[in-house]
């Protein structure tokens, strides 16, 4: 792998912003979107459990239905691809078994050889469940995926807008998630900025590095 030059990374991060107005006529090319989906799949998670599903909405009618549940913000309708990040509630031993089986498959191992690994993960989940922190723990993982997706998008020249200003319960109803083990946490619009989005040229406001970076 050839490392990305630091200047390229910083240029992409300075270029990106929370896009308020997307150009509805521009769509993300298939090859680019395929890479972004793979970036989602490759997101790291605690114990590798991947407690999520990413619902990718491209159907115009479905995107329009999500607008009222996003407090009438236009991004869901106008963007190219709208990603809804969902979390697996009440993560159970069946999910652990699925992860262990996949690990054995990918790494050409016997499932039985991973028994101690499985027990360690299951014990950690049970402990969190007993403390009432299991769902919060897993929900935090979803934000790792969101950050990874936004950075990958910026590097590929794709605009994004993370959206917590949504009504998760309504999203679940519209997307058919109600009654399942998965529920909406956050969403992200992806596409290309409109030429007249004034926020594209607004200077970023960040605290100075020495105010937020602590070196020890």
N, C-alpha and C positions, 0 to 999 in steps of 0.2 A: 504494500500500500504506500502511495506517495502522500505524505502529510499535506494537508491544506495549509498554505502559508498564513501566518497570523494576520497579515494585512487583508487577505481575502475574507477571513472570518469576521474581522472587525468592520469591514466595508459592508458586509451583508447585515450585520446587526445594527449598524447605523442606518442602513437603508430601510429596514423593516419598521413598521409602526402598526398600531391597531387600526386597521383600515376601516374607515367609517362608511365609505361609499365605493362599492364595487362596480365595475363595468359589466353589466349583465350579458353583453354580447361576446365577451371573451371567455373561452373555456380552457381549462388546463389540459395540455396535450396528454394523450394516453400514456406515453412512455414516462412522462414526468410524474403523473399521478400514480403509476405503478410503483415508482421508486418511493413516493411518499407513503403509500400503503405499506411497503416493505419496511420503511423506517418506523412505522407504528408497530409492526410485528416485532421488530428488533428492540423495542423499548425495554430497558432493564426493569426488573421488579424485585421486591423483597422475596428472597428464597426462590426467585424465578417463577412465582405462582401465576403471574399474568391474570390478575383478578378482574378482567375487563372484557368488554366487547366494544368495538368502534363501529357505530352505525353511520354509514356514508350515504348521505341523501343528495341525489342529483335530479330526481324527478321534479319538474317545475311545480306541479300541483301539490306535491307533498311539502316542498320547501315553502310554498305560499301558506299552507296550513300551519306551519310552525311560527310564522310571523306574529300572530296575536299572542302566542305563548312565549314570545321573546319581547314582550312589552312593545310590540309593533315596530321594532327595529327592522330596518330593511335588509340587513346583511344576509339573513338566511335565504331570502328570495333572490337577491341579486348576485350572490357569489356563484362560483362554478361548482364547488363541492362543499357541502356542509357536513361537518363531522360531529357527531354526538358521542361524547365519551361516557360510557356507562360502567358501573362497578358491580361486581358480583357480591350480593349481600349474603351474610351468613355462610361464609366460605366453610365447606364441610370436608369430611374425609374422602368423599367421592371425588372431589376436585383434586385433592392431594394425590389420590390414586391415578387420576388421569394424567397429572403432571409427571408422576414417577414413571408411568408407562411410556409417556412420550420421551422422557429422558433416556430410558432403556432403549427405545427404538432408534433415536438419533445417534446415540453413542455405542450402539451394538453391544448392549449389556443384558444380562439376565435381570429381570425385575427383582428376583429374590436377593440379588447382590446389593440392592438399594434399600434393604429393609431398615437399616439403622438411620439412613438419610430420611426415609419416609416417617419414621417414628419421631425424629427430631422436629420435622416440620409440623406434624400433627400435634405434637405436644405444645409447640409454640402457639398454634392456632387455638387449641383448647384453653391455654392460659389466658390469651387475649379475650376469648369468648367469656371466660369466667369473670374477667375484670371489666367486661362491658366495653372493650376498646376495639374489638375485632373489625367492625365495619368502618370505623374511623381510620384504622391502620390501613385497610385496603383502599379506602377512598383516597388517601394521600398518594398512593401509587399512581392513580390516574393523572395527577398533576405532573408526574415525571413524564408520562406519555405526552401530555399537552406541550410541555416545554421542549421536548425532543422534536415533536412534530413542527412546532413553530420555527425552531432553529434550522431544521432540515429544509423547510419551505423557503426560508430566507436565502439559504445557500443555493437554492434552485431558482431563485427569482420569482417566487410565488408569494403573493400577499396573504396575510392572515389577520383575523380579528378574534381573539379569545373572548368568549361570552359567558359570564356567570349571571348576567341579567336576564335569566330565563326562568320559566316556571317548570321545574322538573316533573312534577306530577302530570301536568298537561302534556309535556313531551312524551312521557311514558304512555299515555293514552293514545296519542296520535301515532306513535311509532310501534304500537303493539307490544310494549314492554310491561304494561300493567299486568300484575298477576304472575310475572316471571321472577326469576332470581336476580334479574338485572334491573338497575334503575339509573336514570340520568344523573350525572354529576355536573358536567360543564360541556360547552360546545365550542367549536371553532369554525369560522367561515374561512374558506380558502378560494383564491382566484386572483384577479388582477384589479388594481386600483383604477377608479374612474379618473379621467384626465382633470376633472374639476374638483377632486377631493382636496379641499384646502388644507387638510391635516397632513397631507403628504409632504409638505414643505415646512411644516411647523417644527421648530427646533425642539429636540428632546430635552426634557428637564430631568436631570439626575443629580443627586448629591455628589459632591466631589469624592474621588476615590479614597482619600485619606479619612473621610467621614464614615465610610461603609466597609473598608477593607482593614482588617486588623491583622497585623503580622506579628507572630510570636516566635 
